[in-house]
Amino acid sequence: MERNQLNDLAAFQIVADEGSFTRAAAKLGMSQPALSHAMNALERRLGLRLLARTTRSVAPTDAGQRLLRMLRPALADIEAGLASLSELRDTPSGSLRISVPKPAAGFVMTALAQFLPAYPDIAVEVVSDDSFTDIVAGRFDAGVRLGESIDQDMIAVRISPEISMAVVGSPSYFARRPRPETPHDLAAHTCINYRSGHAGGLYAWEFERDGRELSVRVQGSFISNDSDLSLDAALRGLGIAILFDYQVADLVASGRLVRALEDWCPPFPGFYLYYPSRRHTPPALAALIHALRWRD
């Protein structure tokens, strides 16, 4: 194998994953022309066209797809082997990338405030993303999600206490309309809709009481894909919002928000850190898992 061919193969996988020379070059820390030149050189060496290029996107050809199927496990094994070498160091080191939805950021940052000073040789990149990111394709070391939405082939570690949903509105809103007594009463209210990042549709509000589950589609004049904006809209009296209980606890205690349907919002397992099953968990990731693990 030529001296630069392994680097070019790794770069090819990133170009294919990103579907863009611009994004891939930024991730690799090199210029776009240099990356394009490297891919052209790889194609010439192999005598195959690996990437179909258009003005807007890049996609692997059939030959490129076949190469990717061979590359992914091989490069993953190389990464795992290199990571295992760090066990020979006295302290864990290296860089970690984790995908974290905004509502879980507080739990992660609380742990990182103690973790990073204790491990000066570890750098952690946190990417805020409310969509269901494929952490393997995105080259993340781990991700954070609600426990119920994690794929079964992942290892999951709980990082938060039990949480529940909270239906809230401002005192000024409830001065105009009575608080709902059942989820069906929401049909008569102005509600603040949330657009799901991973599916693109509007979130159906989920409730449960005495083992009975109920999903309700609500209506309103304000829609957001950001829980902070939904909270702000509720505080301004624009309607009723559904948020995590810990996001509104202080505001409810101070009287700035009023809860409703509390008996329809039972607790459920909270957020989990999840990561692919590997033969060797890198020491840096193992240390982060220990720091984030929820302890009752």
C-alpha positions in Angstrom: 0.0 0.0 0.0 1.3 3.4 -0.9 2.3 5.8 1.9 -0.8 8.1 1.7 -3.4 5.5 0.6 -4.7 4.7 4.1 -5.2 8.4 4.8 -7.0 8.8 1.4 -9.2 5.8 2.2 -10.2 7.3 5.6 -10.9 10.6 3.9 -13.0 8.9 1.2 -15.2 7.4 4.0 -15.7 10.9 5.5 -16.6 12.4 2.1 -19.1 9.7 1.5 -20.6 10.1 5.0 -20.8 13.9 4.7 -22.0 14.0 1.1 -20.1 17.2 0.7 -16.4 18.1 0.0 -16.9 21.3 1.9 -18.1 19.6 5.1 -15.6 16.8 4.8 -12.7 19.1 4.3 -13.7 21.1 7.4 -13.9 17.9 9.4 -10.5 16.8 8.2 -8.9 20.2 8.7 -7.7 20.5 5.1 -8.6 22.6 2.1 -11.4 21.5 -0.3 -9.1 21.6 -3.4 -6.5 19.4 -1.5 -9.3 16.9 -0.6 -10.6 16.8 -4.1 -7.1 16.2 -5.4 -6.6 13.3 -3.0 -9.9 11.7 -4.0 -9.0 12.0 -7.7 -5.6 10.4 -7.0 -7.3 7.6 -5.1 -9.6 6.9 -8.0 -6.7 6.9 -10.5 -4.7 4.5 -8.4 -7.7 2.1 -8.1 -8.8 2.6 -11.7 -12.4 3.1 -10.5 -14.8 6.0 -10.1 -15.7 6.0 -6.4 -17.7 9.3 -6.2 -20.5 10.8 -8.3 -20.1 14.5 -8.1 -22.8 17.1 -8.8 -22.8 20.9 -8.2 -24.6 20.4 -4.9 -23.7 17.0 -3.5 -21.4 14.0 -3.6 -22.5 10.4 -3.4 -20.6 7.1 -3.7 -21.0 5.1 -6.9 -21.7 1.3 -6.8 -17.9 0.7 -6.6 -17.7 3.3 -3.9 -20.5 1.6 -1.9 -18.7 -1.7 -2.2 -15.5 -0.1 -1.0 -17.3 1.5 2.0 -18.6 -1.9 3.1 -15.1 -3.2 3.3 -13.6 0.0 4.8 -16.0 0.7 7.7 -15.2 -2.4 9.8 -11.5 -2.2 8.9 -11.2 1.4 10.0 -13.3 0.8 13.1 -10.9 -2.0 14.1 -7.9 0.3 13.5 -9.5 3.0 15.6 -10.3 0.5 18.4 -6.7 -0.8 18.3 -5.2 2.7 18.5 -7.5 3.6 21.4 -6.4 0.4 23.3 -2.8 1.6 23.1 -3.7 4.6 25.2 -4.2 2.1 28.1 -0.5 2.1 28.3 -0.5 5.7 29.4 -0.8 6.6 33.1 -4.0 8.7 32.5 -6.7 8.5 29.8 -6.2 10.9 26.9 -7.6 11.8 23.5 -10.6 13.5 21.9 -14.3 12.6 22.3 -17.3 13.7 20.2 -20.8 13.3 21.7 -24.2 14.3 20.2 -26.4 15.8 22.9 -30.0 17.1 22.5 -30.5 20.6 24.0 -32.8 19.5 26.9 -30.1 17.1 28.1 -27.2 19.6 27.9 -27.5 20.6 31.6 -26.9 17.1 32.8 -23.9 16.7 30.5 -22.4 20.1 31.4 -22.7 19.6 35.1 -20.7 16.4 34.8 -18.1 18.0 32.4 -17.5 20.8 34.8 -15.8 18.3 37.1 -14.6 15.8 34.5 -12.5 18.1 32.3 -10.3 19.6 35.1 -9.7 16.0 36.4 -8.6 14.8 32.9 -6.6 17.6 31.3 -5.4 15.2 28.5 -9.0 14.6 27.3 -10.9 17.1 25.0 -14.7 16.7 24.6 -16.6 18.1 21.7 -20.3 18.5 22.4 -22.6 18.8 19.3 -26.0 20.1 20.2 -28.5 18.2 18.0 -32.2 17.4 18.7 -32.5 15.1 15.7 -31.9 11.3 16.0 -28.3 11.4 14.8 -26.6 8.2 13.6 -23.6 8.4 15.8 -21.7 5.7 13.9 -22.1 7.4 10.5 -21.5 10.8 12.1 -18.3 9.5 13.7 -19.4 10.3 17.2 -18.0 8.4 20.2 -21.4 8.5 22.0 -24.7 10.2 22.0 -27.5 11.2 24.5 -31.2 10.3 24.1 -34.2 9.4 26.1 -33.9 5.7 27.0 -37.0 4.7 25.1 -35.5 5.9 21.8 -32.1 4.1 21.8 -31.5 1.3 19.4 -31.2 -2.1 21.0 -27.7 -2.8 19.5 -26.3 0.1 21.6 -24.9 0.1 25.1 -26.9 2.6 27.3 -25.9 4.2 30.6 -28.4 6.3 32.5 -27.2 9.9 33.2 -30.3 11.6 34.7 -32.9 11.0 37.3 -36.5 10.0 36.3 -38.2 12.9 34.6 -41.8 13.7 33.6 -43.5 16.0 31.2 -45.1 19.2 32.5 -48.0 20.9 30.8 -47.7 24.6 31.7 -49.2 28.0 30.9 -48.8 31.5 32.3 -51.1 32.9 34.9 -52.3 35.5 32.4 -53.3 32.7 30.0 -55.2 30.7 32.6 -56.9 33.9 33.7 -58.6 33.9 30.3 -59.3 30.1 30.1 -59.8 27.4 32.7 -57.1 24.8 33.3 -57.7 21.6 31.3 -58.9 18.7 33.5 -58.2 15.9 30.9 -56.0 15.8 27.8 -59.1 15.9 25.7 -59.8 19.5 27.1 -56.7 20.7 25.2 -58.8 20.8 22.0 -60.4 24.0 23.4 -57.0 25.6 24.2 -54.3 27.4 22.3 -51.2 25.1 22.5 -47.6 25.6 21.6 -46.6 23.0 19.1 -43.2 21.4 18.9 -41.8 20.2 15.6 -39.7 17.1 16.0 -36.2 17.3 14.7 -35.8 13.7 13.7 -39.2 13.1 12.0 -40.1 16.6 10.9 -43.7 16.2 12.1 -45.5 17.9 15.0 -45.1 16.2 18.3 -48.2 14.5 19.6 -48.5 15.2 23.3 -48.3 11.9 25.2 -50.1 11.2 28.5 -50.7 8.3 30.8 -52.9 7.6 33.8 -53.8 4.3 35.5 -52.1 2.4 32.8 -54.1 4.2 30.1 -51.9 5.8 27.4 -53.2 8.7 25.3 -51.7 10.8 22.5 -53.2 14.2 21.6 -52.7 16.4 18.6 -53.0 20.0 19.6 -53.6 23.2 17.8 -52.1 26.7 18.2 -50.6 29.7 16.4 -47.0 29.1 17.5 -44.7 26.3 16.4 -41.1 25.8 17.3 -38.4 23.1 17.1 -36.6 24.6 20.1 -37.8 23.9 23.7 -36.3 27.2 24.9 -38.5 29.1 22.4 -41.5 27.1 23.5 -40.8 28.0 27.1 -40.5 31.7 26.2 -43.8 31.5 24.3 -45.5 30.0 27.3 -44.1 32.7 29.6 -45.4 35.4 27.3 -49.0 33.9 27.5 -49.1 32.6 23.9 -50.5 29.3 24.9 -50.0 26.0 26.8 -46.7 24.2 26.3 -45.4 20.7 27.2 -41.9 20.6 28.5 -39.7 18.5 30.8 -40.6 19.0 34.5 -37.0 20.1 35.4 -37.1 22.8 32.7 -40.0 24.6 34.4 -39.7 23.6 38.1 -38.3 27.0 39.3 -40.8 28.9 37.2 -43.7 27.0 38.6 -42.3 27.4 42.1 -42.1 31.2 41.6 -45.6 31.5 40.2 -44.5 32.5 36.7 -46.0 29.3 35.2 -48.9 27.2 36.3 -49.0 23.4 35.8 -51.9 21.4 34.5 -52.7 17.7 33.9 -50.1 16.7 36.4 -51.8 13.5 37.2 -51.6 12.6 33.5 -47.8 13.0 33.4 -46.1 10.1 35.3 -42.3 9.9 35.6 -40.3 7.8 33.2 -36.6 6.9 32.7 -34.7 9.9 31.7 -31.6 10.5 29.5 -29.0 7.9 28.7 -25.6 8.1 27.2 -25.3 5.5 24.5 -22.4 4.1 22.4 -21.7 1.2 20.0 -20.8 -2.1 21.4 -17.0 -2.6 21.0 -14.5 -5.1 22.1 -12.4 -2.3 23.7 -14.0 0.8 25.1 -11.4 3.6 24.8 -10.1 4.7 28.3 -11.2 8.3 27.6 -14.8 7.2 26.9 -14.8 4.8 29.9 -13.8 7.7 32.1 -16.5 9.9 30.7 -19.1 7.2 31.1 -18.1 6.9 34.8 -18.4 10.6 35.3 -21.8 10.9 33.6 -23.4 7.8 35.2 -26.4 8.7 37.3 -26.1 7.7 40.9 -29.3 7.7 43.0 
